[in-house]
Amino acid sequence: MQVFKQYFRIVKKSALSSLLLYMAIFIFMTIIFSNVGNSTDSTSFETEKCKVAILNNDNSPLSNNLEAYIEENSKLVKIKTTDEGIRDALFFREAEIIITIPKGFEDSFLKDNSYTLETQSIPNSSSSIFIKSMINNYLNTTKVYIDNTKNLDFEKISDLVNKDLSIDTEVTLAKDNKEDTKSSVTYYFNYLAYPMLCMLILGISIVSNIFNSPDLKRRNLCSPINSYNFNMQIFLGDMVLALSTWTIFMALAIVMYPKDMFSFSGVLHGINSLIFTITCLCLSFLISNISTKNSIGPISNLVSLGCCFLGGAFVPQQLLSETVKSTAIFNPVYWFINVNDKLNALSTFNMDTLTPLLFEMLIMLAFSVAFLGVGLVIMKQRRTKY
């Protein structure tokens, strides 16, 4: 196993730094972006309290009750009562709306209903509109009780009004399709396509390029190791490198998402990523037979970025045009991402739901066989030159 041992000496000396760099980039991308699904998708609604300032110049039972109601349903702030202080409060967003209750407000309200409240608010503030609507509801409800009841003071009426207006309605935002929301572990495996492709193409091509240099190739042909044994040891090294890379990324996934990974869906994500790793291995083997020392870096970046963008790793597949999708079916990354997204959307697992996923995994294996076959043909043609 001399060739096998030499394989990893070359990896350590010539490729390890580049592989670690891409792994660090992936970890950074995962930490920054993989939680986007949980942070942006919300199915709950919460009211946000508006910052309100009240200038109560009436100090009557009605105005005091109204002020207490507004304070209970908003965030009451204190401001300077001068004209300049009011303007500054609005300009610096210390208050979103300022309500002035004029003197004689209660008397006007009881006599002819021609009451007026002065309001000043931030332009185009939706919160201020909500506050105005809330005040109108309170005063209209109060007026109904005053007109239809007798011998009730404002304190009793205030309690009845508050009870009526305290009835809440629970609001939830329905999702039409679970596929529209992705879990963090789905984002993780979708982003995994880029470093897996780039690292394997880079690592395998660097080692293969060194072993296939003309001088070293001629020396190896004169060695007691036959060509078949030599190539099998190199391919064994490729397999160990690929499986080691996959194991590291799986261990990272288990550390970051233990609950998701120790589920049936997590196991399927792992199997899907293993099949994709095999596909990347065979594609890297093919590229290693056609790349040169100076073209390894550009080819690895071009292939990995191109496949990931067209396959939906960085841009969701739902946003890709039909033309791009019709081209992407010849891209193994497309099928890898497609399986990840479908796993994310599944709530029940049986043969009916899993059969399409297994079929798409077989498509990736078909890509592997095709890449390996073309790579072997090219390798045989190159061997005849020596």
C-alpha positions, 0 to 999 in steps of 0.5 A: 500500500505504498501508493495509498500512503503516498496519496495522503502525504501529497494531500497533507502537503499540497491540498490540506490548506485549500480543503480546510479553507473551503471547510471554514467557508462552509461552516461560516456560511452555515452559521450565517444562513442556515437559520434563515428559515426559522428566523424569517418564517412566522405563523404567529401575529403579535401586536406591537405597542405604539409610543404615545404621548398624552397631554390631558388638559381636561382632567375629567373622569372621562378624559382620565379613563380614556388616558388609562385605556390608552396607557393600557394598550400602548407605550405611554411616554413623557415629553415636553409640553412646549411646541418645540418639545412636541416637534422634537418628540415626533422628529426623534421618534420619541413618540409616534403620536401625540394626543391632546385632550382639550379642556371641556372635552367631557362636557362637549362629549356629553352635550352634543357629541361634537367632541374633538381630540387634537392629534399629531403623528409621524407621517404615514405611521400605521401605528398612529392610525391604529391608536386613532381607531382604538380611541374611536372604538372606546369613545363610541362604546362609551357613548352607547352606554351613556345613551342607553343606561341611567344612573351609571357613573363614569367609573362603572361605564369605564369598567363595562367598556374595558370589558367589552374592548378586552375581547381578543381574537387569536390570529394565525398566518396559514401556510398553503404549502410546507415546501415554502418553509425550509428547516435549518437542516435543509439549508445545511444540506443544500449549502453542502453541495458547494464545499463537497464538490469544490473540495473533492474536485480540488483534492483529487485533481491535485493528487492525480496531477502529481501522480500523472506528471510525465516523469513520475508516471514513467518511473511508476511504470518501471516499478514492480507495482502493476498498473491495475494495483497502482490505479486501485490504490489511488482510487482507494485513496480517492474513496477514503478522502471522499468518505472522510469529508462526508463524515466530517460534514455529517458530524458537524450536522449532528453537533448543530442539529442533533434533534433533526439528525436523529430522526428518520428525515435526518437519516434520509438526508444523510443517505442522500448526501452520501449518494451525492458524495459518491457522485462528486467522487466520480465527477472529480475522478473524471475532472482529474483526468482532464485538468492540468496543474494550472487549471485545477483551481479555475475548473473546481470553482467553475464547476462547483459554483456553476452546478450549485447556482443552476441546481438551486443550492444558492437560489431556491429551485422555486425561483428558477425559470423553466428554461433553467430547470430544463437544463438543470436536470442534467446537473446532479446538484439539481437532484440532490437539492430536489431530494432535500426540499422534498424531504423537508416537505414530507410529513409522513413517510411510506413507500408512496412518498419515498418512491419518488425520492429513491428514484431521484437518488438512483438518478444521481447514482446513474450520473456516478456511473456515467462520470466513472465510465468516461473517466476510465476511458480518458485514463486509458487513452492517457496511459497509451501515451506512455 
